[in-house]
Amino acid sequence: MEQAAKHGFTYDNPEWCNFGQGAAEAGEIPGNLERITQVAISELEQGYAPVAGRKKLRENIAAIYNEIFRENYENKYTFANVAVAGGGRAALSRVVSILNKVKIGYLVPDYSSYQGILNGFNNVEAYPIFLSSADNYKLDVKLLEQAIEEQGLEALLFSNPSNPTGNILSGDDLRELLSFARAKNIILIIDEFYFNYIYDGQDFVSAAEYIEDIEKENVILVSGLSKSWRYSGFRVCWTLASKALTEDIAAAGSFLDGGANNPLQKAAEAIVSPEAVRQESQAIRNTFQVKRDFMVTELEKLGFKIVGESRGAFYVWASLENLPEAINTGDKFFEACLQEKVIVVPGKFFDLNPGELRTEKRFGNLVRFSYGPALKSIEKGMESIKNLISKTQ
């Protein structure tokens, strides 16, 4: 973004297309939940909220998971299983900070910000689990089992749906992972921010559906308003875990971040419910699947090779290997796109390498495209890329 700014990019400049953005388009889309445009702030909301979050909001969050994912379970989430944080990075930082000296695995590729979080705490030793393009970058239990045997891993952090591949771990595959982690006593930290960006007729996905005993299993889910409600600027997110872990996570928040924004938590109480998330999710799927299909089709026409499944989140993970030599690496393509007022993310940023312990570089000829922007902007950006390719042939 710094390089783009040097070329004249600003967030309100309609001449630019930001395929690099990690935020969904805000504002109105057909069928969406009524958007919050004003926030009333009473004298009470002018003060701090509890570090663990407002109780009503925590109750509402628990109700979503209970109704959508745990209808057939006797043990349910309560507000005491939820801690609200000021953004996803804050929530994940709280979680990592409370772990005892632990060896934690992370996937390659995965969300780039995990690297900074894992670098930030000396109570964790981070080890990579490399996903294979031959397997479409799918997480397999056998990979985790191998990492446990070879590296002694005790925890795993990953996104589901995946950023950047758009892959989804669901159904029997997700159930198998939960069962394996339960048997091996592995801590699972699952970033579920895109849990309702699911396409092609599939419903919501969450590990909450396969947790047998909330209080006994070491599964920590992380989500929030940023993606699934399209309020990235609210910085209202949460963790969901056993009561014991949640107490520790909230305690960590008291010295790491101090808690989330009080007025925006209050505003969120009106839109965080099972009914609201169902409505917003349907609107998201209707709008974003059209954008995904358009982007994938256009990229393939231009010679890009789509890697990963692109069945969830709002990203397309694409190879440049068939493009002209002048633009067939992530860095070269990124620089060339800036000249066309288009932003993409080179694949190398998803080659997580905490502590820079590895010297080899991965994903040099891959890029991540976001279909978070509005369709009109995506259409303009694809036309700009088409012009770029034609000029280099």
N, C-alpha and C positions, 0 to 999 in steps of 0.2 A: 504494500500500500504506500510505503514511503517512495518507492520508485515511481509508482503511478502518479502520486502527487507532484513529483518533479516534472511530469509530462502534462500537468494541468488538470488531473483528475480531482473532482470534488464530488461528494455524495449527492448533491442536488443538480449535477450537470447532466442533462438528458442526452448529451452527445456521447457519453460513455456507457458502455455495457460492462457491468461488474460480474463476470462469470466466476470470480473468486470469492464472492460473498458467502459467508456461512450463516446467513440469516434468510428466513423466508420473507417474501414480500409482505409488508404490513398493510393495514387498511382493508378496504372492502374487497371481497371476492364473492361470487354468486353463492348464496345460501349460507353465508358465514354467520356465526354467533354475533350478536350486536356488539360493535366495537366500543371500547372505553375511550372516550375522547376528553373527558374531564374528571378530575379527582377532587372530591370534597375533603378538606382536611380540618377536622375538629381539633379542639385544644388537646384532646387525649392523643390523637395521632401525631401531634407535633413533638411528642416525646419518643423515647426509645420503645421499640417492641421487645418482647422477650427474645433472648438470643436464639432459642429454639424455634421461634416463630409464634404468630398469633394462634391461639388454641382453635378458634373457629376455622381458620384456613387449614390447619393440620387435620382437623376432623373431616373437612371436605375432601382433602387429598386421600385420606385413608378410605373414604367411602367410594372413591373412584376405583381403587384397586380391589376392594371387597366385592363391589357389584359386577365389575366387568371380568375380573380374573379369579375370584375366590368364592363364587356363589355356592359351590359344592363342598366347601371346606368348613369345618366347625370353628377352627381358629382363624380369627380375622384380625386385620390391622386396626389399631386405634390411634388417636392423636399422639400417644406416647411412642409410637413407632416412626414418627415423622419429625424431621428437623428441617426447618426452612433456612435457606442461605441466600446470600446476595450474589447469585450467579452460579453457573456450573463450575467454574474454576474454583470458586470459594468452597462449594460443596465437596468437590473432589479433594481439595487440599485438606479440608477437615478430616475426610476419611483416611487419607494416606497418613496424616499426622498422628492418628490414634493407634496405628498398627504397632505392635511390638516388633523388635528386630526381626524382619521377615524378608524372605526372598520372593519377590513379586515378578510375575511374568507379564509381558505386554506383547501385543501383536504387531507385526510388521507386514503390511502397512496398517496404520490406524491414526486416530486424531492427533494432529501435530502438537497440541497443547499439553498432551500427557507428558511429553519430554520435560518441559519446564517444571511440571508438578513433581515428577519423579526425581528430578535433579534437586528439588528444593528441600528435601528431608533426608537426613542421614540415618534414619531408622529403617530404611528400605534398601535392599540390593535388587536392582532391576535387571532382568534377563529377557532377551528377545525370543519370541516364537515366530519363526519365519513362515508366512503363508505362501503357498505356491501358485503361480499363475496357471500351471497345468491343472490345478484343482479349482481354478476360478477364485482363488484367494478365500477358500472356505475354511472356517475353523472346524477342525475335527478333533474328537476326544482323544484319538490316538496321538495327535501332536502334543496335547497337554500331558498325556501319560508319559510320553517320551521325555518331555521337559522336566517332569517330576523325577524321573529316574536319573537323568543326566545332570540336572542342576539343583535338585532338591527344592523345587518351587513349593511355596506354601500359600500363594495367592495369585489371582489373575485379574487383570484390568482390561476391559475391552468395550467397544461400542457395539450396540445392537438395536436397530439397524446400523450398518457400518458406515462410518465416514473415513475413507473416501469412496469405497467400492459400491455402496448401495446394497450390499449383501444382507440377507436376513437369516438369523438362526431361529428357527421356530419349530413347532410341532414336536415330533419324536426326537429330532436332533437337539432341541433345547432341553427337552425332558431328560435325554441321555446325559447331557452335560451337567445338569443339576444333580442327577443321581450319582454320577461319577464324583463330583465335588463333595457330595454328602458322604460318600463312602471313604474318600481320601482325606476328609476334613480340610478341604481347600477353601480359602476365603475367595468369594467371587464378588468383584466390584464391577457392576454392569451399568454402563452409560446408556440409558434408554430415552434420551432426549427426543428421538425420532419415532417413538413407539406408535404413533398413529399416522406416520407417513408410509403407508403400506399400500401397494398397488396390485392390480391384476386380480381384484376380487377377494384378496386375503384380508382378514380382520386384524384388530390390534394384536401386538406381540409384546409380552412381558414375561420375565422369569417368575413373576409373582404367581403365575398360573400353575407353576410346578414346584413351589416350595411347600413341603409337607407340614413342617412345623416352624412357624415364623420365629419363635423364640429360641429354637435350638440350632437353626442353620445359619451359617455365616455368609449370608447373601445380602449385599448392600446394593440397592437400586438407586440410581440418580436420574432425575428428570426435572422438568420445570416449564414455566411459561414461555421461555425463550423460543423454542421451536414449535411445540405442539399447540400452543395458543397464538403463536406469531407475535409475541410481545417481548422481543429481545431486549429492548431498552428498559423494561421493568426490573430486570435483574432479580427476579423472584424464582428460586429453584428449590429443590428439596432432595433429601435422602430418605430412604425407606429401609428399615432394618429392624432387628430385634430391639426390645426396649433397652437392654443393657448397652448395646452398641450405640443406640441413638442417644443415650445419656452422655456417652463419651464424645460422640460427634458434636453434640450441642456444647459441651464443655470446651471442646477445642475451638469452637466458634467464638467463645468469649475472649480469647486472646489472639485469634488469627484475624477475625474480620468484624466482630462486634454485632453481627446480625444483619438481616435484610431490612430494606426500606419499609417503614411502618405504614405510611399512607397507601403505598402500592400493594402491600399485603392486604390491607383492608379492602381496597378496590377489587383485588383478585378473588375475594371470598364469593363475590356474586357470579363469577364465571368459572369457578372450579367446582364442577359437579359431574356425575356420570352423564346426565342429560346434555350438559353443555359441551363436554368433550366429544360426545357422539355427533352432535350437530357440526361442530367445528371440524372434526375429522372427516366427515362426509364431504364438506365443502372443500377441504384441502385435497382430498383424493380426486374429486371431480376436476379441480383446477390444475393440480400439479401433475396428474398422469398425462394430461394433454400436453403440458410443457415438456415432460420427460420424453414422450413419444416423438414430439417434433424435434427435440434436440438430438436424440439418438438417430433418428432417420437422417437428419441433415448432416451430422458428423460422419455417418457411414458413407453417405453420398460423396463427401469430400475426401475420403480415403482414410479416416481415422478407424482404428480397430478398437471396439468397445471391449473392455476387460472388466470382470466382475459382473454382477447380475443386474444392478440398477433397479432392484425391486422395492427398495425402501430409501428413506431419507430423501434428499433432493440433489444428488450428485451423480455424475457420470465419470467413470475412471477410464481414460482412453489412452491408447498407444499412438505415438507419432511415427512409428517405424516405417510406414509406407508413404510419408510425406517427403517433399523435396529435402535434400541434404541441408539446405540453408535454414530449415526450420524443424528438423527432425529430433531435436532434443528439447527437454522442458525449458532450459534456460534460453535457448535461441528462440523458441516459439514464444515464450513470455516476452522477451525484448521486442520481437517483431510485432506482437499483438499490441503493445503499448503505443506503437506508431499509428495503429488503427483505432486507438481509443477503446481497446478491449483489455480486460484483466482476466488472467487465468492463474492457477496455482501450479507451479512445477511439481512433479511427483516427488522430487527429492525431499520435500518438506514432510512427507509422510513416512520417510525412512527413519523411524524413531531410533535414537542412539544416545540414551542418557549417559552423560559423562564422556561422550565421544570416545568410547572404548574400541569401536571398530573403525578401521580405515577405509574399508571398501564402501562404495556408494551404490545404492539401489535406486531404481525407478527413474533413471536419467532420461528415458525417452517416453515418460508418462506425464500426463497432466490431469488435474481434476477440474471438471466443469461443474458449476452450480446452476441449477435451474430454479434457484431461489428468486431471481428477479421476475418481474412481470413479463408475460408473453411478448408484448410489444418490444420490450428491451431485448429479449432473447432473439427475436426475429432480426432486429437490427444488428446485434452482435454476430449472428451467424452469417449475415450478408457481408459484414466486415471481414470475417475470417475467410469467406469464399474469395473476396477480392485479394486478400493477402496471399492465399495459396496460388491464385492465378498469376500474380506478379512474380512469384518465385519459380514458376515452372519453365 
